[in-house]
């Protein structure tokens, strides 16, 4: 998962603390053009390509096991996860391709780990013991995808956006948040999904 997921978690905690301190006073909603949203977008826009996760450039220091570039070796795990959590195999593959290019050792600069780029806190909450283990990671990431699909009534676009930016951001904006990073992410995952469906037709 990307830095957006972690930021969303932090924002949610901060909002909870603020609400408690103000005795649950109603706060104005944050619009896309508010100072808070603009500041957030400036932070994301100021990131260099080196600060963002690039599937072609990963930290391989997590394990001495060789990295295979053949996605087919994970077909049985993806099929198992799909059946267990009722998530389309083509969607799982699309997310993995965008998140890590099928590299189980991938680590983003913000600490997201493994094939489906799970943040450590999220991985722990999902019961993932080893985020660099392909089966553990794919099962955990698919479980999270399933939750997001349920939360957004099966809306794939919103679920994909939430996987990247966090469900809070999607709820706040009523759809894909106005973050270029997330919009690009959604476009790419949906494109990979369509490619996968075409290959499987």
Rosetta blueprint (number, residue, H / E / L):
1 X L
2 X L
3 X H
4 X H
5 X H
6 X H
7 X H
8 X H
9 X H
10 X H
11 X H
12 X H
13 X H
14 X H
15 X H
16 X H
17 X H
18 X H
19 X H
20 X H
21 X H
22 X L
23 X L
24 X L
25 X L
26 X L
27 X L
28 X L
29 X L
30 X L
31 X L
32 X L
33 X L
34 X L
35 X H
36 X H
37 X H
38 X H
39 X H
40 X H
41 X H
42 X H
43 X H
44 X H
45 X H
46 X L
47 X L
48 X L
49 X L
50 X L
51 X L
52 X L
53 X L
54 X E
55 X L
56 X L
57 X E
58 X L
59 X L
60 X L
61 X L
62 X L
63 X L
64 X L
65 X L
66 X L
67 X L
68 X L
69 X L
70 X L
71 X H
72 X H
73 X H
74 X H
75 X H
76 X H
77 X H
78 X H
79 X H
80 X H
81 X H
82 X H
83 X H
84 X H
85 X H
86 X L
87 X L
88 X L
89 X H
90 X H
91 X H
92 X H
93 X H
94 X H
95 X H
96 X H
97 X H
98 X H
99 X H
100 X H
101 X L
102 X L
103 X L
104 X L
105 X L
106 X L
107 X E
108 X L
109 X L
110 X L
111 X L
112 X L
113 X E
114 X L
115 X L
116 X L
117 X L
118 X E
119 X L
120 X H
121 X H
122 X H
123 X H
124 X H
125 X H
126 X L
127 X L
128 X L
129 X L
130 X L
131 X L
132 X L
133 X L
134 X H
135 X H
136 X H
137 X H
138 X H
139 X H
140 X H
141 X H
142 X H
143 X H
144 X H
145 X H
146 X H
147 X H
148 X H
149 X H
150 X H
151 X H
152 X L
153 X L
154 X L
155 X L
156 X H
157 X H
158 X H
159 X H
160 X H
161 X H
162 X H
163 X H
164 X H
165 X H
166 X L
167 X H
168 X H
169 X H
170 X H
171 X H
172 X H
173 X H
174 X L
175 X L
176 X L
177 X L
178 X L
179 X L
180 X H
181 X H
182 X H
183 X H
184 X H
185 X H
186 X H
187 X H
188 X H
189 X H
190 X H
191 X H
192 X H
193 X H
194 X H
195 X H
196 X H
197 X H
198 X H
199 X H
200 X H
201 X L
